[in-house]
Amino acid sequence: MSLRPPTPLGRPRSPIDRSFDRLIALAAVAIAISYLLAAVVAVLLPIEVRRAAWLPLHLALAGGATSAIAGVMPYFTSAFAAAPPADRWLRIAALAGVSISALGVAVGVAGDQMGLAVAGGLGFVGGIGLTGIAALRPLGQGLGPSRGLVTQGYVVALAEVGLGASIATLYLAGWDPVVGAWTQLKPAHAWLNLVGFVSLAIATTLLHFFPTVIGARITRRASTTMTVVGLGAGAPIVALGYAIASDTIARIGAIGAAVGAAGLAAYAAQSWRTRARWTTDPAWHRYAIGGLVSAIVWFEIGIAIAAGRVLVLGADPAGWSIDVVAGPLVGGWITCTIVASATHLIPAIGPGDPIAHGRQRHLLGRAANPRLAIINLGVALLSIGLAFGNGPVTQAGILSVAAGLVPTAVLFGAAIWIGVS
């Protein structure tokens, strides 16, 4: 007698094969790590080539963070709903569209090839659209709940980056209305992409991923709604305030974003009180858990700075300064989330048998405390150096982040090779 759940027609339902979906998610993590390393290298380029901080930030955000999101988001949505994954060619097209197009924008802008940059921008927006289709299409075939709030947060995040990337693409294309208003639209673009997309997508993912990593139950709390609604609504409201030069609207959005950040902190604290006490692979657990906790701390600091400046200065473009938020939000929030998530996911969803996964966990736990401490020290130095314009401190921070990131990337590569071989 078959124990498979019946289809609506009464026929046995075929088992869901997620092997290729897991492979795409793992490839996305590898691409994201590669982009983070490229961002570190880009800092060493002449300032006229990297366009001040633009190139490193673009590589880390549009390349690294977005590639990770494009690869992992559809995997999570279909898994939540117990639905078959999206078509493999759709998954490939979504990830390739985002990652390759981000590189096209980077090369185009750095090399003064605006045609390539615009083409990359259009491809990036297209990749975001395909990511949305890949994340949502399988839900109609699901057997389980689709975790509505999480899915809604993902949809809002994709809509916001679609808008933010479109604004930037129109600017690169030289469209006069956008070029003429760029002073106000630049901070709007930044809020939509950094807070409305990357931060919202990561925070929404942590609502189920953080309890999973620490061994706590995934529960719906008031803080989960605070997180998704606060960040999802706050960022576009701030962007609108900048776009129409309204101090009041910008401040309302900043309050919303701050509430969303507070919601994530409350949720993490509530989950932490019910966490499990892991008895195996302690170093591996320590790096993954410590990385996510560090990421959340840096996120709270970064949002406090960004929202605080808007509350004080309103919609004045001077209220947005990438230098004062790049350290905590890009160096801390995004980098720590990616390395911690990769540490957990490679043995969890990557190729290999249980023995190989055990070897991977042991490998990824090597020097866990020093590697994590070095990255966090680098983020602290980077944040201080950029905020106060101190070049030597900034350089020390970059070197420290690299010193923690490079060996971690090497361990990732070795762990993946164990699973593949």
Disulfide bonds with the S-S distance in Angstrom:
none
